[in-house]
């Protein structure tokens, strides 16, 4: 985050980070309404403080929640309002999140070419950062996109990367039960033929 974000958010940081984490957890659990309930006021609070780093962190996840609820226009408006500033490109991790989320929202909107371009850019950034968790998520999103388009070969390539990266991460888990549970998680189960 930007240093000025911390200065502006002094006294509110716990509330902002708590709202963000609750919203993100709800989103990951598939509870879209709850995610919106937490992320909307969090975004409003960071907007009021003009905390750009936080805005760039919260807005993409809120956009995914909106798109998941069928509110694609609202999701796309968030990208137009908050996630098109050139300075965002200088913030590698928030830019990665933004491109990933934008790609997923564009896929929901049926804009396949835009979705593919955004997700490919997100994948390149995740690889550049050496972030295996985001590489898994982006490969999964690309696999889903290609599968929906009937491009099975390309889908299988991305799903095989999900499995390969998942196996690499699971290799660091010593407990056999935890190892098996990791590989049974949705990203990996979906990627299996």
N, C-alpha and C positions, 0 to 999 in steps of 0.2 A: 504494500500500500504506500501511498504517498505520505511523506512526513506531515504535510498539512492535514491529511485525513485524521491522523491521531490527535493533532492539536484541536481541530474542529470538533472531533467526537469525544473529547475528554469529558468524562462524566456520563457518557452515553454508550461507551464501548461495550460494556457488559450486556446492556440491553440489545444493542445492535447485533453483536456476535451471537447472543442467545437466540434472538429471533431468526437470524440467518441459519443457524445450525438446526433449529427445530423445523424450519421450512425445508431445508435440504434433506433432513432425515425423513420428513413426511413425503417429499417428492420421490426419494429413493424407495420408499415403501409402497409407492403407488397411490398414496392418499393425496390426490391433487387438490381437493378443496381445502384440506388442512394446510397444504403447502402454500396455497394462495393466501390463506388467512394469516400466516406468519410472514410471508415474503412481501406482501403489499405494504403493510405498515413499516416494515424494515426499510424498504426502498424509499418510502415517503420520508422517513426520518433522515436517511443519508442524503436524499435530495435536498432537504431543508438545510442541511449543513454543507451542501455542495462538496461532499466527500467523494471525489471522482473514483478513487480506487475501490471504495465500497460500492458505489453505483455500478461500476463495471463488474463487480463480483456478484451482486445480488440480481441485477436485471436479467442476465441470461437464464438463470434458474427459474425466475418468475415467468419468463417467456416460455420455457419448456412446460411449466405447469399450465399456463394458459392454453398452449397448443394441445396439450393432452386432454383438456376439457373441451376442445373444439373451438376455442377462441383464438383462431389463427391470426385474424386481423389485429387483435390486441397484442399478440406476441410479436408480430412483425413491426407494430408501431413502437414497441420497446426498443427494437434494434435501430429503427429510424431515429428515435429520440435520444438514445443514450449510448448506442454501441457503434456509431459510425464516425466517431471523432478520430482524426489521424493520430492523436497522442496515445490512443489505446494500443496501437501497433507497437509502441515502445515498451509496453508492459506485457512481457511474453506470456506469463501464465494467465492473466485475465484475458488476453487476446486469444489464447488457445481455448479457454472455456467459451468465449464468445463465438468463435468460429464453429466449435463443436455444437453448441446450442443452436446457432443459426442454421447450420446444416440440418439438424433434426427437425427444426420448425419448418424449413423449406420443404423437407421431405413430406411432412404432414400436409403442407399446402399443395403438394403435387408438383412442385418446381424441382424436378429431378436434376437438371443440369446445375442449378445453383446449389442444391443440396450436396451434390457430388463434389463440386469445387470447394465449398466451405469445409466439408469433411476431409477432403484430401489435404487441404491446407492445415487443418487441425492435426491430422496424423503426422504431417511433416514436423510441426512444432512439437508434438508429443515425443517424437523420435529424437529431435534435436535436444530436448530437455532431458531425455533419458527417463521419461515418466511411463513406466509399464502399465500403471493403472489406467491412465488416459489412453494409452495405445490400445488397451483391451477394449475400452468403451468406444473408441472411434472405429476400430476394426469391426466391432459388433454392429455399430450403426451403419457402416458401409455394407456389411454383409446383409443386414435387413433391407437396406435400400436396393441392393442388387437382386436379392431374392424376390422382392416385390415387383421388380421389373422383368423377372424371368431370366436374369443373367446369372444362371446357376454357377458357372465356372468361376466368375469373379466373386460371387457370394462365398463359395467354398474356399477360395483363397483367403479371404478375410476371416472366415470362421476358423480356418486352420491356424491362422496367426493368433486368434483368441485362445485356442487350445494350447498352442506352443508357449505363449507368454504366461498363461495360467499355470502350466506345468512347471515353468521356470520359477514362478513365485511360490508354488506349492512345494517345490524342492527345498525351500528354506524352512518349511514347517516340519518339526521333528515328531510331533504327536501324530500317530497314524490316523486317529479319528478326525482330528482337525484337518489333516491333509485331505482325507476323503471328502469331508464336508466342504472344503474350499473348492474342490473340483466338481462338486455337485451343485454349486451356486448357479443361479440363472444364466449369467453370461456364458458359462462353459457348457451347461446342459443344452442350451439353445444352439450352440455351435457344433454339437456332435451330429454326425449324419444319422 
